[in-house]
């Protein structure tokens, strides 16, 4: 991966929408195994950054590298094949299918286009293991639409993990959750293998400071601070534009 040992490298990334610069020269380097949070006010460019990383948006300028490979113009499926997965803020599940079937489809997709599963039971077995890992043992046969909001988020996490990623992007994983559900999903994420590199966009600062090794702060499309949680807590500008206005942190 080169001397920098960075698994993800974003250099001078710009994305414009008409006259609006959603991203304005963003540069980041995320090391393998790191847990990086990206925070900032609404409209700061966080979701745009994730959309560029996953290939759903093309950058206006700049580059993205994954494990030393230039993926700036790669398709979303190529990035997935190379180890990049994303858990979306919006629901991406097959609602009529069971929890097991949702995860088994994701397992099967690793070998190519979606195919029928279950003849050997291999996908179902792996699905059940992943469901247990995210706290859904006993819910394998329940339809996704019958699960609570928190359980659906746990299922979405299992679906993301089923892709066998090296890098997992978590887009507002606790959005809409009760305090108990938030605590549960936060601890699930914290318990994931430390070999998995995680980028997380999250508004709940308790969650951010629980999970992140390092935090990057976006404001008006630019990185205004980047450092360990303690540095970010004490950064005067970050408190002025975000922490001191949006949330109260202990």
Phi and psi restraints in degrees (value plus and minus 20) as a CYANA .aco file:
   2 UNK   PHI      72.4   112.4
   2 UNK   PSI     153.4   193.4
   3 UNK   PHI     -85.5   -45.5
   3 UNK   PSI     -47.1    -7.1
   4 UNK   PHI     -93.3   -53.3
   4 UNK   PSI     -40.5    -0.5
   5 UNK   PHI      38.7    78.7
   5 UNK   PSI       1.7    41.7
   6 UNK   PHI    -104.0   -64.0
   6 UNK   PSI     111.4   151.4
   7 UNK   PHI    -102.7   -62.7
   7 UNK   PSI     -59.2   -19.2
   8 UNK   PHI    -139.4   -99.4
   8 UNK   PSI     108.8   148.8
   9 UNK   PHI    -147.9  -107.9
   9 UNK   PSI     100.4   140.4
  10 UNK   PHI    -134.9   -94.9
  10 UNK   PSI     104.0   144.0
  11 UNK   PHI    -145.2  -105.2
  11 UNK   PSI     100.4   140.4
  12 UNK   PHI      30.2    70.2
  12 UNK   PSI      25.6    65.6
  13 UNK   PHI     -97.2   -57.2
  13 UNK   PSI     107.0   147.0
  14 UNK   PHI    -149.1  -109.1
  14 UNK   PSI     118.0   158.0
  15 UNK   PHI    -161.2  -121.2
  15 UNK   PSI     101.6   141.6
  16 UNK   PHI    -131.5   -91.5
  16 UNK   PSI     128.1   168.1
  17 UNK   PHI    -144.1  -104.1
  17 UNK   PSI      77.4   117.4
  18 UNK   PHI      44.5    84.5
  18 UNK   PSI    -143.2  -103.2
  19 UNK   PHI    -111.9   -71.9
  19 UNK   PSI     -15.6    24.4
  20 UNK   PHI    -118.4   -78.4
  20 UNK   PSI     109.5   149.5
  21 UNK   PHI    -117.4   -77.4
  21 UNK   PSI      77.1   117.1
  22 UNK   PHI     -89.6   -49.6
  22 UNK   PSI     -55.7   -15.7
  23 UNK   PHI    -145.3  -105.3
  23 UNK   PSI     114.5   154.5
  24 UNK   PHI    -152.7  -112.7
  24 UNK   PSI      54.8    94.8
  25 UNK   PHI      58.2    98.2
  25 UNK   PSI      22.6    62.6
  26 UNK   PHI     -96.3   -56.3
  26 UNK   PSI     108.4   148.4
  27 UNK   PHI    -147.8  -107.8
  27 UNK   PSI     105.2   145.2
  28 UNK   PHI    -162.4  -122.4
  28 UNK   PSI     131.3   171.3
  29 UNK   PHI    -156.5  -116.5
  29 UNK   PSI     102.4   142.4
  30 UNK   PHI    -136.1   -96.1
  30 UNK   PSI     101.8   141.8
  31 UNK   PHI     -99.1   -59.1
  31 UNK   PSI     135.2   175.2
  32 UNK   PHI     -78.4   -38.4
  32 UNK   PSI     112.3   152.3
  33 UNK   PHI      63.5   103.5
  33 UNK   PSI     -22.4    17.6
  34 UNK   PHI     -98.4   -58.4
  34 UNK   PSI     131.6   171.6
  35 UNK   PHI    -134.2   -94.2
  35 UNK   PSI      85.0   125.0
  36 UNK   PHI    -130.8   -90.8
  36 UNK   PSI     106.7   146.7
  37 UNK   PHI    -118.6   -78.6
  37 UNK   PSI     122.9   162.9
  38 UNK   PHI    -138.6   -98.6
  38 UNK   PSI      95.8   135.8
  39 UNK   PHI    -145.0  -105.0
  39 UNK   PSI     147.9   187.9
  40 UNK   PHI     135.6   175.6
  40 UNK   PSI     148.6   188.6
  41 UNK   PHI     -83.7   -43.7
  41 UNK   PSI     143.7   183.7
  42 UNK   PHI     -76.0   -36.0
  42 UNK   PSI     116.3   156.3
  43 UNK   PHI      64.2   104.2
  43 UNK   PSI     -13.4    26.6
  44 UNK   PHI     -93.8   -53.8
  44 UNK   PSI     -39.9     0.1
  45 UNK   PHI      93.5   133.5
  45 UNK   PSI     -12.2    27.8
  46 UNK   PHI     -84.1   -44.1
  46 UNK   PSI     -69.9   -29.9
  47 UNK   PHI     -88.4   -48.4
  47 UNK   PSI     -56.9   -16.9
  48 UNK   PHI     -80.2   -40.2
  48 UNK   PSI     -62.2   -22.2
  49 UNK   PHI     -79.7   -39.7
  49 UNK   PSI     -67.0   -27.0
  50 UNK   PHI     -81.7   -41.7
  50 UNK   PSI     -60.4   -20.4
  51 UNK   PHI     -85.3   -45.3
  51 UNK   PSI     -53.7   -13.7
  52 UNK   PHI     -92.7   -52.7
  52 UNK   PSI     -60.7   -20.7
  53 UNK   PHI     -81.0   -41.0
  53 UNK   PSI     -57.6   -17.6
  54 UNK   PHI    -108.2   -68.2
  54 UNK   PSI     -26.3    13.7
  55 UNK   PHI      68.7   108.7
  55 UNK   PSI     -12.6    27.4
  56 UNK   PHI     -96.2   -56.2
  56 UNK   PSI     -42.0    -2.0
  57 UNK   PHI    -148.4  -108.4
  57 UNK   PSI     123.1   163.1
  58 UNK   PHI    -112.0   -72.0
  58 UNK   PSI     121.4   161.4
  59 UNK   PHI     -93.0   -53.0
  59 UNK   PSI     130.8   170.8
  60 UNK   PHI     -92.2   -52.2
  60 UNK   PSI     -55.0   -15.0
  61 UNK   PHI    -176.7  -136.7
  61 UNK   PSI     144.6   184.6
  62 UNK   PHI      76.8   116.8
  62 UNK   PSI    -197.9  -157.9
  63 UNK   PHI    -161.7  -121.7
  63 UNK   PSI     136.7   176.7
  64 UNK   PHI    -150.3  -110.3
  64 UNK   PSI     111.2   151.2
  65 UNK   PHI    -145.2  -105.2
  65 UNK   PSI     121.1   161.1
  66 UNK   PHI    -144.4  -104.4
  66 UNK   PSI      96.5   136.5
  67 UNK   PHI      32.1    72.1
  67 UNK   PSI      20.2    60.2
  68 UNK   PHI      65.4   105.4
  68 UNK   PSI     -29.1    10.9
  69 UNK   PHI    -112.0   -72.0
  69 UNK   PSI     110.7   150.7
  70 UNK   PHI     -94.0   -54.0
  70 UNK   PSI      93.2   133.2
  71 UNK   PHI    -133.2   -93.2
  71 UNK   PSI      -4.0    36.0
  72 UNK   PHI     -74.2   -34.2
  72 UNK   PSI     -58.2   -18.2
  73 UNK   PHI    -130.3   -90.3
  73 UNK   PSI      -9.1    30.9
  74 UNK   PHI     -92.9   -52.9
  74 UNK   PSI     134.6   174.6
  75 UNK   PHI     -97.8   -57.8
  75 UNK   PSI     147.2   187.2
  76 UNK   PHI     -83.2   -43.2
  76 UNK   PSI     -59.9   -19.9
  77 UNK   PHI     -90.2   -50.2
  77 UNK   PSI     -53.0   -13.0
  78 UNK   PHI     -84.3   -44.3
  78 UNK   PSI     -62.9   -22.9
  79 UNK   PHI     -83.2   -43.2
  79 UNK   PSI     -59.7   -19.7
  80 UNK   PHI     -83.0   -43.0
  80 UNK   PSI     -62.4   -22.4
  81 UNK   PHI     -84.3   -44.3
  81 UNK   PSI     -50.2   -10.2
  82 UNK   PHI    -108.6   -68.6
  82 UNK   PSI     -16.6    23.4
  83 UNK   PHI      92.6   132.6
  83 UNK   PSI      -3.7    36.3
  84 UNK   PHI    -129.4   -89.4
  84 UNK   PSI     102.7   142.7
  85 UNK   PHI    -146.9  -106.9
  85 UNK   PSI     135.7   175.7
  86 UNK   PHI    -157.6  -117.6
  86 UNK   PSI     114.5   154.5
  87 UNK   PHI    -121.8   -81.8
  87 UNK   PSI      94.7   134.7
  88 UNK   PHI    -100.8   -60.8
  88 UNK   PSI     137.9   177.9
  89 UNK   PHI     -89.9   -49.9
  89 UNK   PSI     -57.3   -17.3
  90 UNK   PHI    -103.6   -63.6
  90 UNK   PSI     136.4   176.4
  91 UNK   PHI     -91.2   -51.2
  91 UNK   PSI     106.7   146.7
  92 UNK   PHI    -137.7   -97.7
  92 UNK   PSI       0.9    40.9
  93 UNK   PHI    -108.0   -68.0
  93 UNK   PSI     140.8   180.8
  94 UNK   PHI    -108.8   -68.8
  94 UNK   PSI      78.2   118.2
  95 UNK   PHI     -77.0   -37.0
  95 UNK   PSI     -60.0   -20.0
  96 UNK   PHI     -94.8   -54.8
  96 UNK   PSI     -39.5     0.5
  97 UNK   PHI    -102.1   -62.1
  97 UNK   PSI     137.4   177.4
  98 UNK   PHI     -93.0   -53.0
  98 UNK   PSI     145.5   185.5
  99 UNK   PHI     -76.9   -36.9
  99 UNK   PSI     -64.6   -24.6
 100 UNK   PHI     -79.9   -39.9
 100 UNK   PSI     -64.5   -24.5
 101 UNK   PHI     -85.7   -45.7
 101 UNK   PSI     -59.5   -19.5
 102 UNK   PHI     -79.0   -39.0
 102 UNK   PSI     -66.2   -26.2
 103 UNK   PHI     -92.4   -52.4
 103 UNK   PSI     -59.7   -19.7
 104 UNK   PHI     -82.0   -42.0
 104 UNK   PSI     -56.2   -16.2
 105 UNK   PHI     -82.1   -42.1
 105 UNK   PSI     -61.2   -21.2
 106 UNK   PHI     -85.8   -45.8
 106 UNK   PSI     -58.3   -18.3
 107 UNK   PHI     -82.4   -42.4
 107 UNK   PSI     -66.9   -26.9
 108 UNK   PHI     -83.0   -43.0
 108 UNK   PSI     -53.9   -13.9
 109 UNK   PHI     -85.4   -45.4
 109 UNK   PSI     -39.8     0.2
 110 UNK   PHI     -83.4   -43.4
 110 UNK   PSI     -45.1    -5.1
 111 UNK   PHI    -110.2   -70.2
 111 UNK   PSI     -22.7    17.3
 112 UNK   PHI     125.0   165.0
 112 UNK   PSI    -177.8  -137.8
 113 UNK   PHI     -78.5   -38.5
 113 UNK   PSI     136.8   176.8
 114 UNK   PHI     -73.6   -33.6
 114 UNK   PSI     118.0   158.0
 115 UNK   PHI    -159.4  -119.4
 115 UNK   PSI     147.7   187.7
 116 UNK   PHI     -87.7   -47.7
 116 UNK   PSI     126.9   166.9
 117 UNK   PHI    -152.1  -112.1
 117 UNK   PSI     147.3   187.3
 118 UNK   PHI      91.0   131.0
 118 UNK   PSI     -35.5     4.5
 119 UNK   PHI     -84.2   -44.2
 119 UNK   PSI     -58.6   -18.6
 120 UNK   PHI    -117.4   -77.4
 120 UNK   PSI     -37.5     2.5
 121 UNK   PHI      61.0   101.0
 121 UNK   PSI     -20.4    19.6
 122 UNK   PHI     -84.1   -44.1
 122 UNK   PSI     -66.6   -26.6
 123 UNK   PHI     -84.7   -44.7
 123 UNK   PSI     -60.9   -20.9
 124 UNK   PHI     -84.1   -44.1
 124 UNK   PSI     -59.0   -19.0
 125 UNK   PHI     -84.2   -44.2
 125 UNK   PSI     -65.7   -25.7
 126 UNK   PHI     -85.4   -45.4
 126 UNK   PSI     -57.3   -17.3
 127 UNK   PHI     -80.9   -40.9
 127 UNK   PSI     -64.4   -24.4
 128 UNK   PHI     -82.9   -42.9
 128 UNK   PSI     -56.9   -16.9
 129 UNK   PHI     -84.8   -44.8
 129 UNK   PSI     -61.7   -21.7
 130 UNK   PHI     -89.1   -49.1
 130 UNK   PSI     -57.8   -17.8
 131 UNK   PHI     -83.7   -43.7
 131 UNK   PSI     -59.5   -19.5
 132 UNK   PHI     -84.0   -44.0
 132 UNK   PSI     -57.6   -17.6
 133 UNK   PHI     -83.1   -43.1
 133 UNK   PSI     -52.5   -12.5
 134 UNK   PHI    -119.8   -79.8
 134 UNK   PSI      -6.4    33.6
 135 UNK   PHI      65.6   105.6
 135 UNK   PSI       1.5    41.5
 136 UNK   PHI    -133.0   -93.0
 136 UNK   PSI       3.0    43.0
 137 UNK   PHI     -79.2   -39.2
 137 UNK   PSI     113.5   153.5
 138 UNK   PHI      73.5   113.5
 138 UNK   PSI     -29.7    10.3
 139 UNK   PHI    -132.2   -92.2
 139 UNK   PSI      -7.5    32.5
 140 UNK   PHI     -78.0   -38.0
 140 UNK   PSI     -57.3   -17.3
 141 UNK   PHI    -110.7   -70.7
 141 UNK   PSI     -23.8    16.2
 142 UNK   PHI     -95.0   -55.0
 142 UNK   PSI     117.5   157.5
 143 UNK   PHI     -84.0   -44.0
 143 UNK   PSI     124.7   164.7
 144 UNK   PHI     -76.5   -36.5
 144 UNK   PSI     -57.0   -17.0
 145 UNK   PHI     -90.2   -50.2
 145 UNK   PSI     -36.0     4.0
 146 UNK   PHI    -108.8   -68.8
 146 UNK   PSI     -26.6    13.4
 147 UNK   PHI    -102.5   -62.5
 147 UNK   PSI     133.5   173.5
 148 UNK   PHI     -88.6   -48.6
 148 UNK   PSI     147.3   187.3
 149 UNK   PHI     -77.4   -37.4
 149 UNK   PSI     -66.0   -26.0
 150 UNK   PHI     -82.7   -42.7
 150 UNK   PSI     -60.0   -20.0
 151 UNK   PHI     -87.2   -47.2
 151 UNK   PSI     -56.2   -16.2
 152 UNK   PHI     -83.9   -43.9
 152 UNK   PSI     -57.2   -17.2
 153 UNK   PHI     -86.4   -46.4
 153 UNK   PSI     -58.4   -18.4
 154 UNK   PHI     -82.6   -42.6
 154 UNK   PSI     -60.1   -20.1
 155 UNK   PHI     -85.2   -45.2
 155 UNK   PSI     -61.3   -21.3
 156 UNK   PHI     -82.2   -42.2
 156 UNK   PSI     -56.0   -16.0
 157 UNK   PHI     -84.2   -44.2
 157 UNK   PSI     -62.7   -22.7
 158 UNK   PHI     -82.1   -42.1
 158 UNK   PSI     -60.9   -20.9
 159 UNK   PHI     -81.9   -41.9
 159 UNK   PSI     -62.1   -22.1
 160 UNK   PHI     -84.2   -44.2
 160 UNK   PSI     -63.0   -23.0
 161 UNK   PHI     -87.5   -47.5
 161 UNK   PSI     -48.0    -8.0
 162 UNK   PHI     -83.6   -43.6
 162 UNK   PSI     -40.0     0.0
 163 UNK   PHI     -99.1   -59.1
 163 UNK   PSI     -25.2    14.8
 164 UNK   PHI      43.0    83.0
 164 UNK   PSI      26.4    66.4
 165 UNK   PHI     -95.9   -55.9
 165 UNK   PSI     137.4   177.4
 166 UNK   PHI    -111.5   -71.5
 166 UNK   PSI     -50.8   -10.8
 167 UNK   PHI    -146.7  -106.7
 167 UNK   PSI     109.8   149.8
 168 UNK   PHI    -140.6  -100.6
 168 UNK   PSI     102.7   142.7
 169 UNK   PHI    -118.9   -78.9
 169 UNK   PSI     102.9   142.9
 170 UNK   PHI    -130.7   -90.7
 170 UNK   PSI      93.9   133.9
 171 UNK   PHI    -121.8   -81.8
 171 UNK   PSI      82.5   122.5
 172 UNK   PHI      30.1    70.1
 172 UNK   PSI      39.7    79.7
 173 UNK   PHI     -83.9   -43.9
 173 UNK   PSI     -40.8    -0.8
 174 UNK   PHI    -124.5   -84.5
 174 UNK   PSI     -11.1    28.9
 175 UNK   PHI     -78.2   -38.2
 175 UNK   PSI     110.1   150.1
 176 UNK   PHI      57.2    97.2
 176 UNK   PSI     -11.7    28.3
 177 UNK   PHI    -110.9   -70.9
 177 UNK   PSI     133.5   173.5
 178 UNK   PHI     -93.4   -53.4
 178 UNK   PSI     144.7   184.7
 179 UNK   PHI     -75.4   -35.4
 179 UNK   PSI     -60.3   -20.3
 180 UNK   PHI     -86.5   -46.5
 180 UNK   PSI     -62.0   -22.0
 181 UNK   PHI     -85.7   -45.7
 181 UNK   PSI     -60.0   -20.0
 182 UNK   PHI     -80.6   -40.6
 182 UNK   PSI     -65.2   -25.2
 183 UNK   PHI     -81.8   -41.8
 183 UNK   PSI     -60.2   -20.2
 184 UNK   PHI     -85.5   -45.5
 184 UNK   PSI     -68.8   -28.8
 185 UNK   PHI     -89.0   -49.0
 185 UNK   PSI     -53.6   -13.6
 186 UNK   PHI     -82.6   -42.6
 186 UNK   PSI     -64.7   -24.7
 187 UNK   PHI     -88.8   -48.8
 187 UNK   PSI     -52.7   -12.7
 188 UNK   PHI     -82.6   -42.6
 188 UNK   PSI     -65.5   -25.5
 189 UNK   PHI     -84.2   -44.2
 189 UNK   PSI     -62.5   -22.5
 190 UNK   PHI     -81.3   -41.3
 190 UNK   PSI     -49.3    -9.3
 191 UNK   PHI    -104.3   -64.3
 191 UNK   PSI     -26.0    14.0
 192 UNK   PHI     -85.6   -45.6
 192 UNK   PSI     134.9   174.9
 193 UNK   PHI     -72.2   -32.2
 193 UNK   PSI     109.8   149.8
 194 UNK   PHI     -88.8   -48.8
 194 UNK   PSI     -30.4     9.6
 195 UNK   PHI     -93.3   -53.3
 195 UNK   PSI     -39.4     0.6
 196 UNK   PHI    -100.6   -60.6
 196 UNK   PSI     104.9   144.9
 197 UNK   PHI    -103.6   -63.6
 197 UNK   PSI     111.0   151.0
 198 UNK   PHI    -145.8  -105.8
 198 UNK   PSI     110.5   150.5
 199 UNK   PHI    -133.2   -93.2
 199 UNK   PSI     112.6   152.6
 200 UNK   PHI    -152.1  -112.1
 200 UNK   PSI     108.8   148.8
 201 UNK   PHI    -121.9   -81.9
 201 UNK   PSI     104.5   144.5
 202 UNK   PHI    -176.9  -136.9
 202 UNK   PSI     117.0   157.0
 203 UNK   PHI    -109.1   -69.1
 203 UNK   PSI     -43.5    -3.5
 204 UNK   PHI     -97.4   -57.4
 204 UNK   PSI      88.4   128.4
 205 UNK   PHI     -90.0   -50.0
 205 UNK   PSI     -46.6    -6.6
 206 UNK   PHI     -81.5   -41.5
 206 UNK   PSI     -61.6   -21.6
 207 UNK   PHI     -85.7   -45.7
 207 UNK   PSI     -65.7   -25.7
 208 UNK   PHI     -77.8   -37.8
 208 UNK   PSI     -69.9   -29.9
 209 UNK   PHI     -93.1   -53.1
 209 UNK   PSI     -39.1     0.9
 210 UNK   PHI     -95.7   -55.7
 210 UNK   PSI     -55.7   -15.7
 211 UNK   PHI    -121.4   -81.4
 211 UNK   PSI     -52.8   -12.8
 212 UNK   PHI    -102.4   -62.4
 212 UNK   PSI     115.5   155.5
 213 UNK   PHI    -100.9   -60.9
 213 UNK   PSI     -53.0   -13.0
 214 UNK   PHI    -167.3  -127.3
 214 UNK   PSI     129.6   169.6
 215 UNK   PHI    -149.0  -109.0
 215 UNK   PSI     112.6   152.6
 216 UNK   PHI    -130.2   -90.2
 216 UNK   PSI     113.7   153.7
 217 UNK   PHI    -131.3   -91.3
 217 UNK   PSI     102.8   142.8
 218 UNK   PHI    -122.1   -82.1
 218 UNK   PSI     122.9   162.9
 219 UNK   PHI    -169.5  -129.5
 219 UNK   PSI     101.3   141.3
 220 UNK   PHI      32.8    72.8
 220 UNK   PSI      21.1    61.1
 221 UNK   PHI      61.6   101.6
 221 UNK   PSI     -16.0    24.0
 222 UNK   PHI    -142.2  -102.2
 222 UNK   PSI     131.0   171.0
 223 UNK   PHI    -101.0   -61.0
 223 UNK   PSI      95.3   135.3
 224 UNK   PHI    -121.8   -81.8
 224 UNK   PSI     -32.0     8.0
 225 UNK   PHI    -181.9  -141.9
 225 UNK   PSI     129.4   169.4
 226 UNK   PHI    -175.2  -135.2
 226 UNK   PSI      98.4   138.4
 227 UNK   PHI    -199.9  -159.9
 227 UNK   PSI    -194.8  -154.8
 228 UNK   PHI     -87.2   -47.2
 228 UNK   PSI     138.1   178.1
 229 UNK   PHI     -71.5   -31.5
 229 UNK   PSI     -61.3   -21.3
 230 UNK   PHI     -82.7   -42.7
 230 UNK   PSI     -57.3   -17.3
 231 UNK   PHI     -86.4   -46.4
 231 UNK   PSI     -61.2   -21.2
 232 UNK   PHI     -88.1   -48.1
 232 UNK   PSI     -59.9   -19.9
 233 UNK   PHI     -76.1   -36.1
 233 UNK   PSI     -57.9   -17.9
 234 UNK   PHI    -115.2   -75.2
 234 UNK   PSI     -16.6    23.4
 235 UNK   PHI     -97.8   -57.8
 235 UNK   PSI      99.8   139.8
 236 UNK   PHI     -81.6   -41.6
 236 UNK   PSI     -65.2   -25.2
 237 UNK   PHI     -87.2   -47.2
 237 UNK   PSI     -59.4   -19.4
 238 UNK   PHI     -81.1   -41.1
 238 UNK   PSI     -61.5   -21.5
 239 UNK   PHI     -86.2   -46.2
 239 UNK   PSI     -54.6   -14.6
 240 UNK   PHI     -87.9   -47.9
 240 UNK   PSI     -63.7   -23.7
 241 UNK   PHI    -112.9   -72.9
 241 UNK   PSI     -36.7     3.3
 242 UNK   PHI    -163.3  -123.3
 242 UNK   PSI     -89.2   -49.2
 243 UNK   PHI     -79.0   -39.0
 243 UNK   PSI     -64.1   -24.1
 244 UNK   PHI     -91.1   -51.1
 244 UNK   PSI     -37.7     2.3
 245 UNK   PHI    -123.5   -83.5
 245 UNK   PSI     -61.3   -21.3
 246 UNK   PHI    -105.9   -65.9
 246 UNK   PSI     -56.1   -16.1
 247 UNK   PHI    -164.5  -124.5
 247 UNK   PSI     147.1   187.1
 248 UNK   PHI    -133.8   -93.8
 248 UNK   PSI     107.1   147.1
 249 UNK   PHI    -136.6   -96.6
 249 UNK   PSI     128.3   168.3
